[in-house]
Amino acid sequence: MEIEFIKEFVMLAETGNFVETAEKLFLTQSSLTRHIKSLEDSLGVKVFDRTTRKVSLNRFGRIFLQYAKEINRIQLEYTTAFYNELQGVHGVVKVGTIPIMIPYHITDIISQFQHENSAFTLDVEEADSLELIRMLRERKCDFAFIRESDDSVNEFNKITVATDLLVALVPPSHFLANQDPIVLGQLAHEPLLLLAKDTFMYSLCVEKCKEAGFFPRIVFTGHRAENLIDLASKGMGIALLMKKASASLVKPKIAVVTIEPVIRSTISLAYCKNINMSKASVHFLNYCKTCIDNSLYQ
């Protein structure tokens, strides 16, 4: 049984789609189909239920998935050991990341990779998601941890790292502080505190307000979430931020109120489609996939 086929099985289990999986793995759909059939022949059972448009794990597939992830983890460990022992193997991986890293365990992933992979070097740069997308397009970074909304375009290959949801941070004396959840339209006449105009979060908040039927009354924009939260606690307005991203900054004298309908963002590791990767980049990608698949940082 080919280990690469096991990796393909894990990704197909995640996507439920042959076309999407083949694209992410730089394979033809027919090759992926042959590999999965070969895997099933080796196992002696079918692991997927297939329809014309989608595949899903059956009971044998669900059993095998936990072992497949463990095989991937072990394969990554010995591959790492070999790279670190080989002479002359080296490489730099350029990684972009959103500034808010700790709540999504991005610092865990990149620091542990560097610690375990002395043969390779990470060159990490912080930027907003909009800038990171531009850097990916211009090949100024190999990978980027970006924030995106549910309806983002499918321009890059992406691995979901975490999800988060938009909340309103309300002064304790405000009448909305004791209402949970609130509807976004209830903020139509409220002074709002948003992250800076050149950020993804600003664009997302303004877009969602417009969809709710109003243009936001913005009284402050800035690059530091802690400033928005402090101003909100002092009664200057209501801050719109992501729940996990702001959790460690929230003050006692402020109410965190959920918004309906839920406005989610996804933090993904993104990389360009249809490119030839260096050994270092392939190893970094496999490392991240294994960490996320095995929920090492969840």
N, C-alpha and C positions, 0 to 999 in steps of 0.2 A: 504494500500500500504506500503510495507516494505521500510524503508529508505535505507537499505543496497542494495536493488534492484536499487534504484536511483543512488547510487554510482557506481554500476556496469554499469548502463546505460551510465553515464558520461564517464567512461573509455572506454567502447566499442565504443562510439561515437568518441573518440580520436584515438583509434587504428584501427578501421574498421575491426577487425579480432577477431573471437570468440576464436580461439586457444590461441593467444597471450594474450588476456584479461583474459581468464580463468587461464592461467599460472601465470600471475601477481597477481591475486586475490586468488591463491591457491585453485581454484575450478576445478571440472571436467567440460568439455565442455558441457556435458548434463545438469548439474546443472545450468550453466550460461544460457543455452537456455531456461530452464524452468522458471528461474527467469525473463528473459526478456519477455517471453510470459505472465507471470503473471502480470508484469507491464503494458503491452499493454492491457491486459484484463481489468485491473483497470481503465486505461485511456479511454478505449473504442475505441481506434484507434491503427493502426500500426505506429510505430515511425521509423522503419528501412526499407529500400529497401534491399533485400537480393539477392545475387547471389551465385553460388557454392563456390566461394573463398573469397568473401568480402561482408561486409555490409556497408551501408551508410545511413545517416540521410535523411528521406523524409521531406516534409514541416511541418508535425506535430512534427517530431523529432526535427527540428530546433527551433520550437516554444518552445517546452518543455525543451530544453537544458538550456536556460537561467534561467528558474525556478528551474531546477534540481540543478544547481550550487548554487543558492541562498539557497535552502534547505540544501545542504551540508554545506554551510557556517554557517547557523544558528545552525545546529546540532553540528558542531565543537565548537561553542561558548558555548552552554549549557553543552556540555561534559567537556570542559575546566573548566567551573565554578564548576561542580560537583567534578572533580578531586581536585581542589584547596580547596574545603570545606571538603572532606573526610579525616578522620584521618587515618594515617598509610599508605596512598598511596604515594609511592615515587619510584624513579628509576633514573638511569643514562643512557643517550644516548651518545654513543661515535660517534663523527662525524669528518670525515676528510674533508679537503677542499683544493682546489688549492689556492696558495698565492694571486692571483688576484681575489679579492672578490667584491670590491665595484662596478665596472662597471656592474656586473651581479646581483647585489642586494642580494648577499649571506649574507652579514652582516645584511641587513634588516631582512631577514628571521630568522636567528638564534637569533638575539637580541630580536626581537619581540616575538618569541616563548618563550624565557627564561623569558621575562617580563610578559607574560600572563600566564605562567605555573609554578607557584612557587612550585608545587608538584614534578616537575621533574628537573633534572640537566643536562646540556649539558657539555660534555667534548670534546672540539674542538681542533684539531691539524692540522696545515698546512703542506702540502707536495706536491711534484709534482705528476701529474696524474699517472705516472708509479709506484711511490711508493704507492700511494693511492690504486691502483688496487691490488698490493701485500698485502696491509693491509686488504683489503676486503676478498681476498682469504684465508688469515690466520686468519680471524675473529678477527682482532685487532681493527676494527671499525665496527659499525652497519650500517652506511651510509657514503657516500663520494660524495662530489661535484667534479666531474672529468671533464676534457676536453678530448674530443675524436674526431676523424675525421669521415667523413661520412661513411667510409667503416669499422668501428670498428666491432669486433666480438660481437655477442649477448650473452655474458657470464653472464650478470647481468640483473635484472630488472632495468629499468631506467625511470626517468621522466625528460623530457626536460625542462631546466630552461631558457636557452638563446642560441643564436647562434652568431657566429662572423666570420669574414673573414680575410684572410691573406693579408697584404699590405706591400709595400716597402716604407721605409722612406729614402728619397734621399736628398743629399746635394743640396741646391738651385742652385749652379753653374753647377750641373751635367746635361748632355744633356737629361737624362730621366725625369728630374724634370717637364718638360712641356709636357710630354706625359702621357696621362691618358685615357684608361688603357694601361698597357704594357703586353707583353707576357713573361711568366717566362723564356723562353729561351733567352731573351735579357740580362739576368743576368749571362749568362754562363761564361763570362770572367771578371765579376765585383768582387771586394773584398766584401765579405759579413760578416755581424756582426750578430751572432746568439746567442740565449740563450744557456745555458751550455749543455754539451754533455750528461748529465744524465737526461735530461728533455724530456717530450713529444714533446715540440715545436721543439727542435733540430732534433729529429727523423722525425717529420712530414716534416720539411723543406728539409732535406737531401733526404728523400724519394721522395718528389714531384720534386725536381731538377733532380734526376735520371730518373724519369718518363718523364721529359721534354728533356732528352737526354744528360745531362751533370752532372759531379760531382762538387759540389759547391766549389769555391775558398774561404775558410773560413779564415779570418784574425783575428777574435776575437770571443771568447765565454765567456759568463758570466751569473750570476744569476740575475742581476738587469737590467731591461728593460731601466731604465733611463740612465744607462751608455752606452748602445747601441745607444740610441737616441742622446746623447751628442756627442759621437764619430762620428756618422753619420753627425751631424750638422757641425762638424769640418773637414769633408771631408775624414775621414779615410775609409769609405766604405758605403755600403747600408745595413740598418737593415731590417730584416724580422720579423714582429711582427703582432699580431692581432689588428684589427682596434679599437674596443671598449676598449680593455685592455690597449692600449697605448694612447688613446685620451687625457687623462688628463696630460700626460707627454710630449706631443709634443711641441717642441719649435717653435717660430715664423720663425726661419731661417731653415726650413726643409719642404720638400714637401712630402705629403702622397699620394702615387700612388697606385691605385687598380691594381690587377693582374688578367689576364684572361688566361685560364679558371678559374673561381672563386674557391678558395680553402677555404672551410668552416671548422669550428670546432663547435662542439656542447658541451655546458656545461650542464651536466646532474646530477641529484641526483641518484646515483647508490646504489643498495643493493642486497644482495645475494638472489638467488632463493631457494625456497623450504626450508625455515627455520622457526622455531617457534619464533615469536617476543614477547618481553616483552610488557606490557601495555604502558610503556613509549615510546618504539620504534613505536608501532602502532599509538599512538597519534601524535608523531612527523611526521610520514609519512603522516597521514591524514591532519595534519596542512599544510605541504608543498604542498600537492596536492591541497588543497583548495586555498592556496595563489596563486599558479601558474594557476589553472583553472580559477580563478576569476581575473587574471591579476592584482593582488594587487601591484606588484612590476615592472610592465612593463613600 
